[in-house]
């Protein structure tokens, strides 16, 4: 394997705390019961619509009022995108290992580009990330393999020689559809309807924390370790 691609939210970066803060504040403003943080985490990978729906379950997602709340949610998030957000614990050493061995890493996400770029900038990852593929870059998003092939093209590496790490079935499906080696990040924001049978995702590997991920990637890219990770 010659490169590693990550999904963004729930795989590379732990963004949930900021979403939880914003959504719970929206609940308080509305005067309704505050949505449980654990439930919000399960909806992060489903996108802004699913998260805002937790606060406004009575509204249809195409209702102009709902769309206004969704846009306000995105605006608040975009204005303060990394208050409580950071890479998952142990991810910095993993990225440093890849960089030291000249193994490029990048991101394929369904997160809008303006938010993805702002997040990478806030965490000083912009220059380190070899490729960023967002929904605006393709006609078909994950689970379609188009974004995976586009990332491979930018990296100038055969998709079969790339590892893709994600925390949602569409991530694994997209990687498999592109014949990449897929790793399920079981430490991420697993959707409720899919979290009880991880084997059904048909990933090539399952890891339960970043330490396991680091070991798995090192083995696949041929990095030997003299010391413990």
Buried (B, 14 or more C-beta within 10 A) or exposed (E): BBBBBBBBBBBBBBBBBBBBBBBBEBBEEEEEEBBEBEEBBBBBBBBBBBBBBBBBEEBEEEEEEBBEBBEEBBEBBEEEBBEEBBBBEBBEBBBEBBEEEEBBBBBBBBBBBEBBBBBBEBBEBEEBBBBBBBBEBBEEBBBBBBBBBBBBEBBEBEBEBBBBBBBBBBBBBBBBBBBBBBBBBBBBBBBEEBEEEBEEBEBBBBBEEBBBBBBBBBEBBEBEEEEEB
